[in-house]
Amino acid sequence: MGDQEFVDVLSVPAVVDSAMTDPVVVTVEETYKVAVAAAEHEDVGNENGNGDSSVAVVDEQVAVEEIPVPTTEEDRLWAIVKENAADFNAWTALIQETEKLDNILKIQAAYDTFLAEFPLCYGYWKKYADHEARLGTPEKIVEVYERAVKAVTYSVDIWMHFCTYAMEKFDDPEKTRRLFERGLTFVGTDYLSHLLWDKYIDFEYSQQEWSRLSQIYTRILQIPLNQLDRYYHSFKQIANSRPLSELRSPEEAKAAAEEAVPVAEDATLADDTDEPPKPEKVGGLTEAEELEKYLAIREALYRKAKEWDSRIRDFETAIRRPYFHVKPLDDMQLGNWHRYLDFIEKEGDLDRTVKLYERCLIACANYPEYWIRYVQRMEVEGNLDLANNALTRATTVFVKRRPEVHLFAARFREQEGDVKGARSAYEVLSSELAPGLLGATVKHANFEHRQGNIEAACSAYEAALQLEKAKEESRAFPILSIQYARFLDQVVGNTERAQEVYTAALEFLPTSKVLWEAAIYFETLHKPGEKQVQFVDALVEQATAPTRPDGSPGLSASDREEISTIFLEFVDLFGDVQAIKKAEARHRQFFPSRRATVESKKRPSPESALTDRAKVHKPYVAVAAGPALAGPPVYANGQAQWGAASYGQQTGYAQQQQPQTWQQPPPQQPAPPVQPQQWNQGYAPHQGGYGGYGGYAAYGPPQQQAPPPQQQAAYGGYGQGYPPQAYPQTAAGYGQEAAYRPPLPSTATPQPQAQAAQAQAAYYGSYY
């Protein structure tokens, strides 16, 4: 193979064998049952008690009593891992306990089940193979290693251990070489792959295959490895110590022979000339020149690899844990992986991109974001086979308990036309992984609606509502009910059924202010003009009652007062005089003391105001101003003159005692108009949903709106301490602004800016 051929061999993207990466999904319960069944049917006549771990049909006369009974500690640990298969510490304790028994069947059961849950733990694959070497057969050892390289294909360490075993045990050198080449296909360009390359060099050195050894070095010099300099200097030592004919590959030797041209002797030179003999030439060049040319080609490859190494070294050295562990990675390493992937993706080399992602997904296997990113990148590259392979591994093995990756899988498979796969992902979420998960329920229902299956969409909502009803305190129930009613009303077009959802939800959870507000808003949209106020008034009367008809407590006092305040604004706009009178009377009846308290806090009595002012209205005594005192003259006329700082802005004793200079009062400015309280734009009729609820993903307590800023004093004397207000703006005042304030139904065209802002509010959050 020529030099150019060595360059080309690594430029071809590696084909990821599906057999090397397809996961074998085995539950703890299934593996344990298979292992126990195998132990019960094992033929006691088999030497050392070894045999196939699969269940086989055997004679009924098997002496089952000779199989060792599990110890108490072993039983206890098996119970723990069957209850929680993600308990890594319990697994390691179980393996240690099982290894004490020296029973290969029990060891196999423990390792098989553990490695089905944590397949990236290459160290345990190595220990498993060592146990088989001690208690099993050579065939089982190779079987374990083959399973290991399929489970963690891009691990340098597991390939190194497998090849080391082959060097020691395989009789056929070609079989060992094929194994080395197979491993190097996947991990040969890993920055830390020198472990495997060193083993390959040792093997060929032991075989005294100098030509093969030279070819290995030539391949290494094209890769930006961590120890590239060491390989370069080692290769030069070998090249200077062995004849060039031994170092060349058969292809290179053939090419050199074809280039050789015989040199004719000069007839004019006598045989007894005194000139020293000329060095032997090959193709017009001496052997030293040929060697220099041979090394120059390798040096060019080395320089190019060093240039690439300088670009990636910072990323590589920041990787502190390239192997898998259940402990979380720190933010620095997680960010470094993202930056490294960004860099490689920009280079546009698919082979490098795939291999870096696979390396990343060993260290970051427990982080769904990297799996999702890998799938999306392979989709962009047009390689759907790799994308689906990675998604399958993520959802069945590595992050199978994370809802976000299943939500992403459902959306990805739907977009790829795999409706069955998408529905299966939603069913896993709703039935096994996260029953009642709000975001999953909404997306599942919308998916079924897109497939034209309205009843299945409604069933998804109803099943989730039943699960939430079974909980003692469900924060998702109100929002889930609102989303269901919204779906029925705006998507299905069944207003009556939507109203039934509100009615049933309020009967089950009458203490939810969010539900009451949504139901009130629903009535304002769907009842005709004259009956609109009547229907809303009936709902408000139920919501603001201190107790329910059955005697149970209703909403809290603050929530009831807030709903009543909202209705006062509504009825003032749409109701007649009698309706306004009735609403105000009810409000005074239910909340008299709270209003009085608020008024007393907001507006102090005149006597107290005079007392406060007397404290600051003291005669000003002029003091002799030195030369440095600049500004307008001061007057000792016994009258306090006020500047820009108004009475309402004087807050401390030190401020009150500061000398006040006379300033010409500015012209009287009209008081700013009082802004009427508006219903929250989340309830705007032109908006498709209840944006005021803040989304279904993370419902929390309502956020109180900030009060309007205080206006600066219009006159240089007393500041506007009490600006005119329609209602006191206090936390519990008569004019309190509701956290969820529906807009008044109106036929006016909404403003373009408001429309754009509402359009930007995504109905969904993100895929993950």
N, C-alpha and C positions, 0 to 999 in steps of 0.2 A: 504494500500500500504506500503510495507516494505521499509527499508532504501535503499537497493540496487535498488529497483524500482524507488526511487526518483532520484538516480544517473543516471539511464538509461534514464529517461524521457527527459532529456536535451541533451543526446548524440545522439539522432536521428535527422538527418537533417530535418529542417522545410520544408514543401512543400509549395512553393509559388503558391497560387491560382491565376490563370490567370485572374479570374474575379476581383481580388483585385488590379491588376496592369494594366490591359488593358486600354489604354487611350481612352477617347471619344473626337474625334477631332471635334470641333465645331467652326466655324469661327464667328467673331464678327457680320458680316452681317446676317448670318443665325439665330443666337440666338436672335438678336434684332428683326428680322422680326417675329419670332415665338412668342416672348413676346408681340409685338404690336398687332399681330393677336389675341392672347389670350385676350388681354385687350379689343379689339374691340368687341369680341364676348362674353364677360363675362355677365352672367345673373345678372341684377341689383337687382333682388329679393333675391339673395344669401346673407345671413347675413354677414355683414362686408366686402362685396365685395370679399370674398375669394372663391377659386375654383381651379380646375386643371389648371395648366399653359399650358397644351397642347391645340392645336387648336381643337375645337369640332364643330359639325354641330348644330346650334341652330336656334331658330325661327327668322325670318327676322324682327320681331317687336322689337328687342333689342334696348333699348334706348342708342345708342352709345354716344350721346352727354353728358351723365352724367359722362363718363370717363374723369378724369382731363387731360387737355391739357398740354403737357410737357412745362416746363418753358423755357425761352430763354437761360438761362445759361445751363440748361440740354441739350438742343439741341446743343449748341456750344460744350459741352464736348463730347457728343456722336459723333459729326462730327470729333473731334480730335482723339478719340480712333479708329474710323472706318478707318481713314486715316493712323494711326500708332498704331497698336495694342500692340506694345512693350513699349508704353509710360506709365510707371508705375505711375508716378505722376498724369497724366491726369485721369487714372483709379480711383485712390484714391479720387481725387476731384469729379469725377462723382458719386462715391458711397456716399460721404458725401452730395452732393447736392440732390441725390435721397432719402436718409434717412430722409431729412427734410419734404418730402411730406407725409410720413406715408401711402403710397400706396403700398400694398404688391406686386401687379403685377409689378410695376416699380422697386421695390427693388429686386424682383426675376430676372427681366431682367438684371439689373446691375450686380448682384452677379453671375448669371449663366454665363454671358459672360466673366466677369473678371476672374472667377475661371477656366474657360476653357482655358484661356491664362496663368494663374499663379496658377496651382492646388496645389502647395506646400505651399501656404500661409494658414497655419492651423488656424491662428488667424481670418482670414476672414470667414473661414468655421464656426467657433464658433459664430461670429457676425451674420452670416446668420441664424444659428439655433436659436439664441436669437430673431431675428426679427420674425421668424416663431412662436416662443413661444408666442410672444406678439401679433401678428396679424394673425397667421395662426392656424393650427390644430396640435394635437399631432402626427398624421400620417406624416405630412410634416416635423416635427422636426426630427423624426427618419429617414425619407428619406434623409434629408440633411446630417445627421451624417453618414449614410451608404455611401453616395457618397463621403463624406470626407475621410473615412477610406479606400476607394478604391483608391482615388487619392493620398493620402499620407500615405500609409500603414505602413511605418516604423517610424512614428512620435509618440513618447511617449505622447506628449501633446494632440493630437487629440483623442487618445484612452482614456486618462485620463478624458477629458471633456465628451466624450460619456458615459463612465462608471459612471461618477458622475451624469449625467442626469438619467441613468438607476437606480441608487441607490435611487434617489428621486421619480421617477415616475413609475417604474415597480412594479407591485404587486406581481409578482412571483419571489421569491428569486433564483430559479433555472435558470430562464431566465437571471437574472443579473450575476450569476456565469458563465454561458456559454459565456456571452459577455466579462467578465474579462479574461477567459481562451483563448478566441479567440484573444484578444489583446496581451496577454502575449506570445502567440505563435510567434508573429512577433517581439515584442519589449521587451520581458521579460529579455533578456540578455544585453540590452543596458546599457552602463555604468551609464547613468542618468535615468534609469527606476524606481528609487525609488518613483517617483511621482505616478506611477500606482500601484506599490506594496503597498504603503501606503494606497491608496484608497481601495484596496482589503482587507487589514488587518482591516481597519475601518469597512468595510461592515461585515466581519465575526465576528468581536468583537461585533457589534450591534446585530448580530443574536445569540450571546453567543454560537457559534459553536467552542468549544475549540479544538476539534480534527482537524477540518479543519484549524483552525488558526495555530496549530502546524505544520501541513503539509505545509502550506504556508511558514512558517519560515524555515522549512527544505529545501525547494526548493531554497529559497533566499540564504541560507548559501553556496550553491554550485556555486553561481554566483559572479564574481569579480565586485561588484557594488561600486559606489562612497562612499556610506554610509554603507558598510558592517559591520563595527565595531558596529555601532548603532543597527543594527538588531541583532547581536550576543548577545549583552548585554540585549536587550529587551526580546529576547527569553529565556535567562537564568532566568530572573525575573519571566516570566510567568510559566516556568517549576518548579520553586521553590515555586510558590504560588498556583498551582493547583495540584490535585491528578494525579498520573501517569496514572490512568485508564481513566481520561478525556482527556489526551493529546494523548494517543495512537490512531492510526487509527484502524478501525475494523480488518484489516489484521494483524496489529501488536498485537492487543489484542488476536486474535485467535492463533497466533504463540506462544505468551507467555503462553496461557492456555495449549497448547499441550506440552510445555516444563516443566510444573509444575509437580513435583513428590511429593506425600504425604510423610511426615517424620514420621516414627514409633516412638511411645513413649517408653522410656526406663523403663521396668518393675521394675528395681531395685531401681528406685527413689521413695521415699515415697511421698505421697500427701502433707505431712506437711514439706517438705524440705524447708530449709531456703534460697535456691538459688533464685535469682530474676527471674521473667519470661523472657524467651527468646523472642526477637523480632520475629514478624511474618515473615515467609519465603515463598517466591514464587519461586518454581522451584529450591529450594536449595539456593536462594539468598534473602536477606532482601529487603524490598521495597526501602530503601536508596541505597542499592547496585545496584538495578535495575535502579533507577533514575540516578545514577552515570554512569552506562553503557549506558543509553539512551542519556545522555548529551555527553559522550565521542565520540559516533558515530557522533553527530552533530559537535563537536569540530574538528574532523578530516576533515570533509567536509569544515569547515570554514578555517582551516589552509591551505588546498589545494587551496581554492579560493584566500586566501591572497597571496599565492606564485605567482599565475597568475597575481594578481593585481599589484604586484611589477614589473612585466615585462611590463605591458601595461600602467602604471600610467603616465609615461612621455609623451606618445603619447596622452593620453586622456586629460591631463591638458593643452596640447598645442592647443587643439581645442577650440578656443575662440568663434566661432559662429557655433553651431551645427544645427541651423535652416536655412531656406532658406531666402535669401534676394537678391534683384537685384543689390545691391552694390557689387563690386568685392572684392574678398578676397586678403589679402596680400600674398606675396611670401612665408613667413614663414609658414602660415597655409596650403597653397597649397603643399609645400614640405613635411610638416608633414603628410598629408594624403597619399602621395606617399610612404613615409617611413613606415607608419603604415600598409598599404596594403602589402608592401613587407614582413614585419614581419609576418603577419597573413598567407599569402600565403605559406611561408616556413613551417609553422606549419602543413599544410596539412589538416586542418579541413574544410570541405566544408561548413558546416552550419555557422561557424564563418566567413568564407570568404564571403559568400553571404550576411550575415547581415551587415558586415562592409561596403561592397560596397554599399548596399542600404542606409546606414546611410550617407556615403560619398556623394552619389548622391542627397541627400537633400541639404546639404550645398554647394556642387559644381555642382549643376544641370546645370549651365550656361557654364560649361567648357567641350567641346567635348572630351578632352583627357581622362577624367575619364569614360565617357560612352564607348569610344572605348576600353579602357583598360578592362572594365568589360566584354564586349562582347568577347574580345580575351581570357580572363581568363576562362570564362565559356566554350568557345570552347576547350581550353586545358583540362578542367575538363570533357569534353564529355557531357556537359549538354546544348544541342543546344536549348532546349525550353527556358531556362533562357536567353541564348544569343540572340535569336530572339526577345524575349519579351523586353529586354533592348534596342535593336536596334530600335524596333518599337516605344517605348516611346521617344527615343532620336530624331528620324527623324520626328515624328508627333507632338510632344508637346514641349519638353524642349529646344532642340538646332536645331529646324527645319529650322532656317534661316542661319545656318552655312554650307557653301559649303563642308568643309572638312569631316563632318560627313556623308553627302550624298555620297561623293566619296568613303569613306570607306564602306558604306552600299552597294554600287554597286559592289565593289570588293569582299566583304564578301559573298554576295548573289550569285555572279557568281561562286565563289569557292565551295559554297554549292549546286550548281546545279540549283539554282533558276534564270534562265535566264530572265524570265518575270519580276521578282522583280528587277534585276540588270538594265534592260532596263528602267524600271519605274523610278529608282533613277536618271539615266542619263537624262531622259526627264524632271524631276522636275528641275534639274540644268539648262538645256538648255532653257526651256520654261518659268520658273517662277522665280527661285531663282537667278541665275547668268548667264543670256544669254551672250554668247560670252566669257565666262571664258576660258582662254587658256588651262590650265591643264585639265579641264573637257572635253573640245572639243577633245583634243588629246587622252585622255583615252577612251572617248566614241567611237571615230573612231576605235581605236585599239580593243575595245570590239566587235564592229560589225564585224571587220575583223576576229576575232577569231571564230565568229559564222558563218563565210562564207558569210557574207552580205557586199560585197564590195561597192555596190551602197549606202547603208545606211551609211557606213563609209565616203564616199565622200560627201554625203549630210550633214553630221555633220560639216565637214570642210567648205563647201560652205555656209551653213547657218550662221556659225560664222563669215566668211569673210564679208558677206553682213551686218551683224550687226556692224562690225568694220568700214565698209565704211561709215555708217551713222553717225559715231562720228566725231567731228571736229578734234580732235587730238587723234589718236589711236597708242599707243606704242606697242600694241599686233599685229597689222596688219602685219608688216614685218616678225616677227617670225612665226606667224600663216601661212603666205603664204609659208615660207621656209619649215615648217613642212609638209604642204600639198604636196608641190612639192616633198619633200623627200619621203613621203608615196607613191605617185604615181610612182616615179622612182624606188625605192628600194624594195617596198612591192608588188605593183600591177604590176610593170614591164612596165608601159606605159610612156616611155620617152617623147614622143611627147606631151602628155597631161601635163606632168610636165613642159615642156618648155612653154606651153601656160599659165600655172599658173604664171611663172616668168614674161612673157611678160605682162600679164594683171596687175600684181602687180606693175610693173615698170611704166606702163602707169598711174595707179591711184596715185602712190606715188613715183615720180621720184627723190625725195629729200632724199631718204633713202640709206645711204651708205651700210648698212647691206644687203639690197636687191641687190644692184649692185655687191657687192663682192660675194654673194652667186650665182648670175646668172653667173658671170664670172667664178667662180669655176666650176659650172655645165657644162659650155661649154668646159672647159679644160678637163673634164672627158669623154665627149661624142662625141667630134669631132675627126676625124682621123688625123694622123700626119701632113700632109702638110697644111690641112685646119684649123688645130687647131689654129695656130697663127693668121690667117686671121679672123676667127670668134671672137676670143678674142679681137683682135685689133678693130674690129667694135664696140664691146660693150664698150671697154675702150674709144673709140672716143666719143660715146654718153655720157658716164658717166662724162668725163672730160670737156665737152663743157660748157662754162659759162652760156648759155641759151638753152632752149629747142627749137625744131623746131617751136613750136607755140608762141615763144617769152617769155614764162614763165621762171623764174629763175631755174637753176639746183641745183646741190650740192653746198655746201659751198666751199670756196677756199681751205681750209685745207683738206677737204674730197676729193676733186678732185685731189689735189696734192698727197695725200696718195695713191689713186688708180693708178695714173700715175706712181708713184714710184714702186708699186708692179708690174706693167706691165713691167717696165724697167728690173727688175730682171728676170721676166718670159721670155721676149723676148731675153734677153742676153743668156739664157740657151737653148731655143728651136728655136729661130728665126735665119734667115740669116743676112747678113750684111745690106741688104736693109731695112729689117724690123727693125733692131736696129737703123739705121740712121733715119728712119721715126719716131720712138718712141721718140728718143732723141730730134729731131727737134720740135716735138709737145710739149714735156715737156718744152723746152726752150721758146717756143712761149707763152705758157699759164702761166708759173711761172718764169719769168726772175727776177722781182724785189725781190720776196721772196727768191730766191736763192742767189742773191747778198747780201741781208741783212744777211742771215745766214752765208755766207762766211766771211763777214766783222766782224761778232761777234765771229766767231770761230778762225780766223787767223789774228791777228793784223799786222799792217805794220811794216817793219824793223826799221823805224825811231822811232816808239813808243817803240819798244822792246829795242833799244839802250838806249833810255831815261830812261826806267825803270831800266835797268841794271846799268846805271851810278849812280843811287841813292844808290845802295848797294855796288858798287865797290869802297870803300873808303880805304885808307891805314890803316893798323892795327898798332896801337901804343902800344907797349908792356908796361905793368905795372909791377911794382915789385910784384912778387908773394910771398906771405907769406909762412910760413912753412906748413900751412894746404892745400895749393894749390897743388894738385896732378895731375898727368897726363903727357902727352908728352910735351916737351918744345914748346913754342910759338916763333914766329919769327916776328920781326918788319922790314920786308923787303919791306913794301909798297904794297905787293900783297895780295889780299884777298884769303885765302885758305878755301875751302869748304869741309865740312864733309858730314855726311850722309844726312843731311837736304839739299835737292836740291833747286835750284832756284824756280822751280815750286811749291815747298812746303813751301817756306817762304811767309807767309801770312800777317804778321803785322809788324809795325814799331819796336816794342820791339824785335821781333824775328830777324829783320835785324840788330839790334845793338848789338846782343849778340856776345861775342868773339868766333871766329871760330878756332878750333884746327885742326892741320894737320892730315889727315888720308891717309893711303895708298889707292889709288883708286883700287877697285876690278877689276878683269879682265873683259874686254869688253864682255858683253853678247849679243847674237843676239836678235834683236827685236822679240817679239812674233808674230807669223803669224796673219794676220788680218782675223778674222772670217767672212766669207761671210754672208750676211743677208739671213735668211731662212724664208720661208713661215710658218705661224703659223701651228702647228701640228693639230689644230682643223680641218684643211681641208685635212688631210691625206687621200689618196684614199682608203687605207685599212680600214679606220674607217667607221663605219656604218652611221654616221651623222655628223652634223656640230657642233662638240664639242666646236669650238671656240666661238660660240655665248653665251656660259655660261648657256645654258638651257633656256627653255621657261618660267620658273616660275617667274623669276624676271629679266627682261631685263633692263639694265641700260646703261649709256654711256660707250664706250669702254675704257678699262684699258690700259694705256700706259706702254709698257715694260720698265724695268729699263735699263739704259745704262750700257755697260760693265765697270767693275772697272778699274781705272787708274793703270797702271803698275808703280812700284817703279823705281826710277832712277837707271839706270845701271851703272852710273859713279858717282864718288864722287863730281864731279864739278856741272855742270848744270843738273837739273832733266829733265826728258822727258816731257816737258810741252805740247808738241804737238805730241802725238803718231801717227804713220802713220795709216791712215784710208782710206778705199775705198771710203766711203761717210761720210760727217759730220753727227754725231749722235746727232742731235738737234730735238727739238720738231717739227719744220717745215722744217727741212733741206732736202736736195736732197735725202739723204739716210735714210729718216725717216722710222722707223719700224712701220708697220701697226698694229693696235690693233687686227684686224682680218686678219692674214696673211696666205693665203692658201699655203700648201706645193706644191712643184713642182711635177707634175705627174711623177712617176718613177716606173720602174719594179723591183727595188731593194727590197729585202726582209726586212721588218721592223724589228727593233731590238726587242728582247723578252721583254726587260724592257718597251719599248714604248707600245708594245702590251698589256702588263699587266696593265699599267697605263690607257690605253684607255678602256680596258675591265672593269676596276673598275668604270668608269664614268657611273653611272646608267642612263638609258634613262628616267626613272621616278624619281621623287623626293621621296616622301613618300606617304603613303595612306592619310595622314591627315596633 
